[in-house]
Amino acid sequence: MFRDGLLAGKRILVTGGGTGLGRAIAEHYLSLGATVWICGRRQAPLDATVKELSQAHGARIRAQSADIRDPEQVNRLMETVSSEGPLTGLVNNAAGNFISPTHLVSPRGFDAVANTVLHGTFYVTNAVGKRWIEAGLPGAIISILTTWVWTGSPFTVPSAMAKTGLDAMTKSLAIEWGRNKIRVNAIAPGVIPTEGMSARLDPGGDSNDRGSENPWGRVGRPSELQNLATFLMADGCEWLSGQTIALDGAGYLANGTQMTRYFGLSDADWAEKKKIARQADTAGRNA
């Protein structure tokens, strides 16, 4: 779809780039010639991703562990990344989520999502943007959101609130930073199954079954997200800014919010899903 070397000379940071859709985006950027930095809280999955993608696409990928909820760790990350030269692009992909009846969400549970999705994404975005503005450099920012920014979402209220805040950030910074030649956009994917997404939002289920709900009769493909993220990062359409683009086969237009399918769950059903999600989370941390 894209010419070889399209992103040659680009230096792009992908948060949450060690697994899932973040890894898919990072790999596609690498395949098109970019130098890519990935970050995440755990160094082990980052190192595994660097090893595998380096073997496949060359040694233009770097990794640095950082908890983006901590502004000091974000600043140290920026110092490390910038030591080899300025970034040209940022993909805000790091996130956290879980399903729960909202009246059972604790302050700690709310903060676990909001501190990563809203606060952490702002910390990284502002740290990158500040460096571009001070150096007089252009840049491109993409944030991975959800279609909940338009519909709301029961049972994932902390995420819906935080992602909606990032939609507002996208619009606001596109206006404020446009004069600095910094474009700011976002992608709102529909259901694109990954191991992490299924464990958190459909514990014990099969997200691939969700395709029957969509006008296209299928779920999304990582390649479709890769292609849109590449278009928004590449040169040639710099006047496109301040937009959150739905990538969901018109799913939210046809069906509205996604999580109403959980209205019929009993207390026992919720307890079982919580148990499965905790087991998957523990297994992921120990991997």
Secondary structure, DSSP 8 states (H G I E B T S, - for coil): ---TTTTTT-EEEEETTTSHHHHHHHHHHHHTT-EEEEEES-HHHHHHHHHHHHHHH-S-EEEEE--TTSHHHHHHHHHHHHTT---SEEEE---------GGG--HHHHHHHHIIIIIIHHHHHHHHHHHHHHHT--EEEEEE--THHHH--TT-HHHHHHHHHHHHHHHHHHHHSGGGTEEEEEEEE-----HHHHHHHSTTS-GGGGGGGSTTSS---HHHHHHHHHHHHSTT-TT--S-EEEESTTHHHHH--SGGGGTT--HHHHHHHHHHHHHHHHHHHH-
